Amino acid sequence: MSTKIKILDNPIEDLVLKDSIIKVLKSNNINSIKDLWYLKRKDLKSFNLNDSEINQIIIKLQLKGIDLNKKVY
């Protein structure tokens, strides 16, 4: 298994996002990076996250070599 895929089991706190974003994700049962990885931008919008917050999530994921919607780079 590649290193990129191994990080999916890590908690979302490993992405070092703002506490407010972590709180919203956890309140929607998103506890691991894998839970987040499966989502699409539309799903995050339904959690009432704004574009800026969603972009922060995407950037943090991309720094780990992955992206929303199960993409791996």
N, C-alpha and C positions, 0 to 999 in steps of 0.2 A: 504494500500500500504506500502510495506516495505521501510525502510530508504534508502536502496541501490538504489531502483528504484526512489525515490524522487530526488536524486542527478542528475538524467539524465536531468532535466530541467535547471540545473545550467549552467552558461557560461563556456566555455573551460578554461577561465582564472583561474577558481577555482582549476584546476589541477596543477597550479604553474609550468608550463613548461617554457623553454627558450623563450624569445621574438621572436626569429627567427622561432621557431616551430609554435608558435601562429599565426605569420604573414602568414606562408604558409597555415595553416589550414583555417584561415579566408579568404584568397584569393580564397580558394576552397569552400566557403560557409559552412564551418564547424564552427558553432557559439556556439553550446551547446554540453554538454557532450553526450547527446542522439545522436546528429549527428555523433559524433566520434564512439560511441558504436556500431552503425550499420555497420561500416566499417570493412574490412579485411586488413591484412598486405599488400596484393597486391594493394589495393586501395591507401594506404598511399605511397607505392612505386611509384604509378603513379603520385603522387603530388611532386615527386622528393625528398622525405625525405630519408635519408640514414638509414641503419640498427641501428646505434647508437641512432638516433633520434626516430625511431619507438620503440626501446626498452625502451627509456625513457617514451614515451607515455604509453606503456603497463604497465610499473612499476607503474606509477601514477594512472592508472585505477585500477590496482590490489590492490593498497593501499586503494581504495574506495570500494573494493569488487566486482568489475566488470571487464570485459575484452573486447577486440575487438570481433566482430562477435556475439554480443548480449549475451555474457556469463555473468552469475551471480554466485557468489560464496557464 
